[in-house]
Amino acid sequence: MLREPLLLPRPTPLGSGAGCGRLPGPDPAAAPSGQARVGMGGCLSSQAADDLSLLNDSTGDGASLGAGDPPPPPIPAPPPPYQEHASIPVYHPTPSQARLATQLTEEEQIRIAQRIGLIQHLPKGIFDPGSEPSEKKIKECVICMLDFVYGDPIRFLPCLHIYHVHCIDDWLMRSFTCPSCMEPVDAALLSSYETN
C-alpha cells in the first residue's frame, strides 16, 4: 500500500514570524530580555503582541478598524436549546445482544412482544412489610440491592420471589429466569396456566 508523502512547511528563522502563526505585533526577537517567550507551536511571541493584537485585529487580516471601515458582522444567534429526541427503545433479543428496536428482525420483534405479554401477566402488588417479625424476611430487591420500602410497586414471580417492578421487568427483557433461583419464568408461568 503506497502512502502519499507528508508535506511539511519549510522551517523559517526564529524571530521572523513567517509561517509560525505568530500574531501581528512587535518582533519578539527584538523584545527586551525577559519579555520574549515561546508561544503555542514553539513560536516566539511577546506578551504585548499577544495582548494587543486581538484587540487591534478584528478583521483577521492584520488591519485594524478605522473611522470609515464597516462594522464587524453581527455575532450569530446561539443554537436552539437542547431538545431531547424521542429515544428509540433498546431490546435484548438474547442476553448477550442489545439492539435498537428499529434494528430487530420481524421474528425478534414477535419474540419480544410475546415476552412483554408474558411479563404483563405476572402479578403485581405494593410492598407491605407487615407487623409480624416472620413477615420481614424479604428486605431487599436482589437486582438493585435496595431495601423495599412500604408502598414500593413489586412484581411476584411464579417461584414466589419478589422484586421492584421496574427492576424485574428490565431483567426479564434480558433473561427470562428468576435472578434468585434461576428458574425459567416462562415455563413456570405457562405451567400455571395449564394447571388452572
Secondary structure, DSSP 8 states (H G I E B T S, - for coil): -------------TTS-TTTT--SSS-GGGS-TTTEEE-GGG-EEEHHHHHHHHHH-SSSSS----TTS--------------------EE-SSTT--EEGGG--HHHHHHHHHHHHHHHHS-EEE----SSGGGG---B-TTT--B--TT-EEEE-TTS-EEEHHHHHHHHHH--B-TTT--BHHHHHHHHHHH-
